């Protein structure tokens, strides 16, 4: 900082260059210093002492001016140490230490007032979870009074004065309150970790009783607890083994949550695309989708090992339903097209001239015989519909 460079520069210039100049002037004298008959030495020595005294007064003035500009206790102590290392007498070092000690007493009172005012809703950094943020806030307040006290303890006689004893008592009182604040919130977080074990036993999905809408049943507090565990670990606080387990499975939880969320969106999308004309025919296939979803509402939880297989089964059922719906729509389109062609040619739709009747136009009649769902694919049986009759190829 600027004041550090100023003090370093000042001591180098005055204690270095000016001291050298004063000493060099004395060394250049050619007379015998032990000859009492010569008075030149006395005059030069008086001048030497005067110059040294002026130099010390300048340094003292500079020190006083510097301390008037420093408001931070820790910076003031570090600055005073720089002057103390000069070894110059009569700089008023002890008086400066006492003055800084009194200012430090005011700092302790200020920290106490801040704690009392903000302890219920302390300011938390934007990227910090709530509990770790509160603990960090308390630690920052404690650090403001701890670091100067560590420096004052290097001067035990200063703390033995009446003012020193009073300030030490206030320090112990505030430090105790801040440490108790940290312990209280850390223990509360440890209890939340135990509650999280129950949360992981919840079903993967939950259904709204009023609307029947499905939702992913994942407690967002679990992810918050994982963030808390990371922050607690960085601050050197105790982390239970289960919290480490949560950290290791964080990516798995997020992946499963996103897959389930996507599956529910796709389920809603497919059902919304079903035309009312084929709604009844789609019933059995939608029932299969519901059956595939059911384990997520009953037996599966967030610690289950077969969640990937579960979501894949639902996706497969949705694909089969979508394929069946497309086939039905294509059949409907072909039926309408053939009927329009018969009308355009002037033939009655019931005509058997080409060996066609309404019952045989239906391409999905006997669906279970024609399209048998096996595994993840669709196989076709032997066709016996209108497409094999003469005149339809």
GUDOVO-353867 format. One line per 4 residues: their letters; for each residue x, y, z of C-alpha. Coordinates in steps of 0.02 Angstrom, whole numbers. Example, Ala and Ser with C-alpha at 12.3 -4.5 7.8 and 13.67 -1.06 7.14 Angstrom:
<nodes>
as) 615 -225 390; 684 -53 357 $
</nodes>
This chain:
<nodes>
xxxx) 0 0 0; 51 181 -23; 90 216 159; 204 63 166 $
xxxx) 306 127 21; 313 300 98; 381 239 263; 507 126 176 $
xxxx) 562 267 63; 574 388 209; 684 275 314; 798 235 169 $
xxxx) 822 419 127; 842 489 302; 918 345 396; 1022 295 246 $
xxxx) 1077 443 142; 1071 577 278; 1154 466 409; 1291 427 285 $
xxxx) 1313 611 246; 1326 656 430; 1449 516 468; 1551 551 312 $
xxxx) 1571 734 364; 1645 680 531; 1760 554 450; 1831 684 333 $
xxxx) 1900 785 478; 2090 777 480; 2125 830 658; 2167 717 803 $
xxxx) 2006 680 898; 2105 642 1057; 2197 808 1058; 2109 905 1197 $
xxxx) 2194 1067 1148; 2094 1077 988; 1911 1134 1005; 1863 1090 826 $
xxxx) 1800 920 878; 1683 991 1009; 1604 1106 882; 1589 968 752 $
xxxx) 1517 848 881; 1386 975 935; 1339 998 752; 1333 810 729 $
xxxx) 1215 789 878; 1106 931 816; 1090 851 644; 1046 682 719 $
xxxx) 916 763 832; 840 855 684; 832 691 588; 744 603 733 $
xxxx) 620 747 750; 579 735 565; 551 549 579; 440 575 732 $
xxxx) 338 708 640; 320 593 492; 265 451 606; 134 560 692 $
xxxx) 66 619 525; 59 442 460; -38 376 609; -167 513 592 $
xxxx) -212 442 421; -226 259 474; -397 205 537; -370 17 535 $
xxxx) -300 -56 697; -203 -197 615; -122 -80 488; -76 41 626 $
xxxx) 9 -98 724; 106 -158 572; 160 21 536; 215 48 715 $
xxxx) 323 -108 704; 415 -32 556; 458 122 658; 502 16 809 $
xxxx) 631 -81 707; 724 82 672; 784 79 853; 770 268 869 $
xxxx) 740 328 1047; 610 456 1098; 490 419 953; 348 389 1075 $
xxxx) 325 206 1025; 246 156 1190; 123 301 1183; 75 250 1006 $
xxxx) 44 70 1062; -70 132 1201; -165 245 1080; -189 100 958 $
xxxx) -249 -9 1102; -384 117 1145; -439 125 963; -443 -65 963 $
xxxx) -563 -58 1111; -680 46 1004; -665 -84 864; -722 -221 985 $
xxxx) -873 -118 1035; -916 -87 853; -907 -274 812; -1020 -309 961 $
xxxx) -1149 -185 898; -1143 -257 721; -1171 -432 788; -1318 -379 896 $
xxxx) -1399 -288 750; -1373 -420 613; -1366 -587 705; -1545 -636 657 $
xxxx) -1524 -594 471; -1338 -576 436; -1282 -520 262; -1231 -673 160 $
xxxx) -1120 -676 6; -1213 -708 -156; -1127 -874 -194; -1141 -944 -18 $
xxxx) -1276 -1063 48; -1373 -996 199; -1292 -1087 346; -1112 -1077 284 $
xxxx) -1143 -895 240; -1195 -856 419; -1045 -946 491; -929 -853 371 $
xxxx) -1008 -688 424; -973 -727 608; -795 -779 567; -762 -616 476 $
xxxx) -819 -518 628; -709 -626 739; -559 -601 625; -577 -412 642 $
xxxx) -540 -424 828; -431 -579 831; -287 -525 719; -250 -363 813 $
xxxx) -259 -458 978; -127 -579 915; -13 -431 885; -51 -352 1054 $
xxxx) -7 -515 1141; 172 -488 1084; 172 -341 1207; 107 -422 1368 $
xxxx) 149 -272 1476; 30 -167 1372; -113 -286 1408; -75 -282 1595 $
xxxx) -125 -100 1608; -297 -50 1670; -357 -9 1494; -277 -168 1429 $
xxxx) -368 -279 1555; -534 -197 1516; -511 -221 1329; -459 -403 1352 $
xxxx) -620 -436 1449; -725 -359 1311; -629 -458 1181; -661 -623 1272 $
xxxx) -845 -583 1289; -872 -542 1104; -761 -685 1044; -861 -809 1149 $
xxxx) -1026 -748 1076; -961 -763 898; -892 -937 925; -1056 -994 1004 $
xxxx) -1148 -926 852; -1040 -1033 738; -1061 -1190 844; -1250 -1166 852 $
xxxx) -1274 -1158 663; -1150 -1296 628; -1243 -1415 746; -1407 -1366 664 $
xxxx) -1335 -1412 495; -1278 -1582 560; -1458 -1617 611; -1519 -1569 437 $
xxxx) -1399 -1697 364; -1488 -1832 465; -1657 -1771 401; -1591 -1781 222 $
xxxx) -1573 -1969 241; -1762 -1978 258; -1786 -1865 107; -1688 -1984 -3 $
xxxx) -1809 -2123 42; -1954 -2027 -39; -2032 -2094 -200; -1962 -2030 -365 $
xxxx) -2129 -1960 -420; -2284 -1889 -335; -2458 -1863 -406; -2566 -1710 -368 $
xxxx) -2727 -1776 -290; -2836 -1641 -369; -2773 -1645 -549; -2678 -1809 -560 $
xxxx) -2528 -1715 -630; -2359 -1798 -599; -2210 -1709 -521; -2030 -1759 -485 $
xxxx) -2023 -1785 -296; -1847 -1721 -258; -1814 -1608 -110; -1708 -1460 -171 $
xxxx) -1639 -1443 6; -1533 -1596 -28; -1433 -1501 -160; -1419 -1355 -39 $
xxxx) -1350 -1472 94; -1221 -1534 -31; -1165 -1355 -63; -1159 -1327 124 $
xxxx) -1047 -1480 144; -923 -1411 17; -916 -1242 104; -905 -1321 277 $
xxxx) -759 -1427 219; -667 -1275 152; -691 -1187 319; -618 -1336 412 $
xxxx) -780 -1386 499; -835 -1563 538; -919 -1654 392; -1011 -1818 432 $
xxxx) -979 -1969 318; -1155 -1960 245; -1120 -1782 186; -968 -1845 89 $
xxxx) -1078 -1979 12; -1201 -1845 -44; -1059 -1747 -123; -1001 -1899 -221 $
xxxx) -1178 -1933 -286; -1221 -1753 -327; -1202 -1778 -515; -1306 -1938 -508 $
xxxx) -1448 -1848 -418; -1447 -1708 -546; -1442 -1830 -693; -1588 -1933 -626 $
xxxx) -1689 -1777 -587; -1665 -1709 -763; -1709 -1876 -844; -1868 -1892 -741 $
xxxx) -1916 -1712 -777; -1889 -1738 -963; -1990 -1900 -957; -2139 -1813 -877 $
xxxx) -2133 -1674 -1006; -2129 -1802 -1147; -2273 -1900 -1069; -2379 -1742 -1063 $
xxxx) -2330 -1696 -1240; -2376 -1867 -1314; -2544 -1872 -1225; -2586 -1695 -1284 $
xxxx) -2556 -1745 -1466; -2683 -1888 -1466; -2836 -1840 -1572; -3005 -1869 -1492 $
xxxx) -3052 -1988 -1633; -2920 -2115 -1579; -2923 -2079 -1393; -3018 -2238 -1352 $
xxxx) -2906 -2349 -1459; -2752 -2275 -1374; -2816 -2324 -1203; -2726 -2492 -1188 $
xxxx) -2560 -2417 -1240; -2577 -2270 -1121; -2614 -2396 -985; -2446 -2478 -1021 $
xxxx) -2363 -2309 -1000; -2452 -2287 -833; -2393 -2459 -780; -2214 -2415 -824 $
xxxx) -2229 -2254 -722; -2310 -2336 -570; -2150 -2398 -483; -2088 -2218 -471 $
xxxx) -2243 -2178 -370; -2230 -2326 -252; -2072 -2430 -237; -1926 -2333 -312 $
xxxx) -1834 -2197 -215; -1677 -2090 -240; -1562 -2225 -171; -1626 -2358 -292 $
xxxx) -1498 -2432 -411; -1613 -2464 -559; -1673 -2287 -596; -1591 -2289 -767 $
xxxx) -1685 -2448 -813; -1845 -2372 -747; -1834 -2214 -852; -1784 -2316 -1006 $
xxxx) -1940 -2424 -985; -2053 -2271 -979; -1970 -2197 -1132; -1994 -2360 -1225 $
xxxx) -2179 -2367 -1181; -2200 -2188 -1239; -2115 -2227 -1405; -2230 -2377 -1435 $
xxxx) -2383 -2270 -1398; -2323 -2136 -1516; -2290 -2263 -1655; -2462 -2340 -1632 $
xxxx) -2544 -2169 -1640; -2451 -2127 -1801; -2505 -2292 -1880; -2685 -2258 -1834 $
xxxx) -2678 -2083 -1908; -2601 -2151 -2068; -2739 -2283 -2080; -2871 -2150 -2054 $
xxxx) -2794 -2045 -2192; -2786 -2192 -2313; -2967 -2241 -2277; -3029 -2067 -2314 $
xxxx) -2923 -2058 -2473; -2991 -2223 -2542; -3170 -2172 -2507; -3143 -2006 -2596 $
xxxx) -3072 -2098 -2747; -3225 -2211 -2755; -3340 -2062 -2749; -3243 -1973 -2887 $
xxxx) -3254 -2125 -3001; -3442 -2135 -2975; -3435 -2300 -2883; -3529 -2336 -2725 $
xxxx) -3413 -2354 -2576; -3499 -2518 -2540; -3460 -2586 -2715; -3369 -2750 -2727 $
xxxx) -3313 -2725 -2908; -3132 -2721 -2851; -3155 -2841 -2708; -3154 -2699 -2580 $
xxxx) -3268 -2681 -2431; -3263 -2563 -2283; -3210 -2693 -2159; -3057 -2738 -2261 $
xxxx) -3001 -2558 -2287; -2958 -2543 -2102; -2771 -2571 -2101; -2759 -2592 -1913 $
xxxx) -2900 -2720 -1898; -2829 -2863 -1797; -2683 -2753 -1738; -2621 -2883 -1620 $
xxxx) -2597 -3003 -1769; -2514 -2875 -1884; -2404 -2773 -1765; -2332 -2873 -1622 $
xxxx) -2225 -2770 -1502; -2073 -2873 -1460; -1939 -2793 -1350; -1897 -2622 -1419 $
xxxx) -1953 -2654 -1599; -2110 -2682 -1704; -2133 -2837 -1814; -2266 -2862 -1946 $
xxxx) -2368 -3020 -1970; -2439 -3093 -2131; -2553 -2966 -2214; -2729 -3018 -2260 $
xxxx) -2805 -2846 -2289; -2866 -2758 -2443; -2690 -2724 -2503; -2675 -2908 -2561 $
xxxx) -2833 -2903 -2666; -2831 -2882 -2853; -2847 -2702 -2908; -2772 -2626 -2750 $
x) -2589 -2641 -2798 $
</nodes>
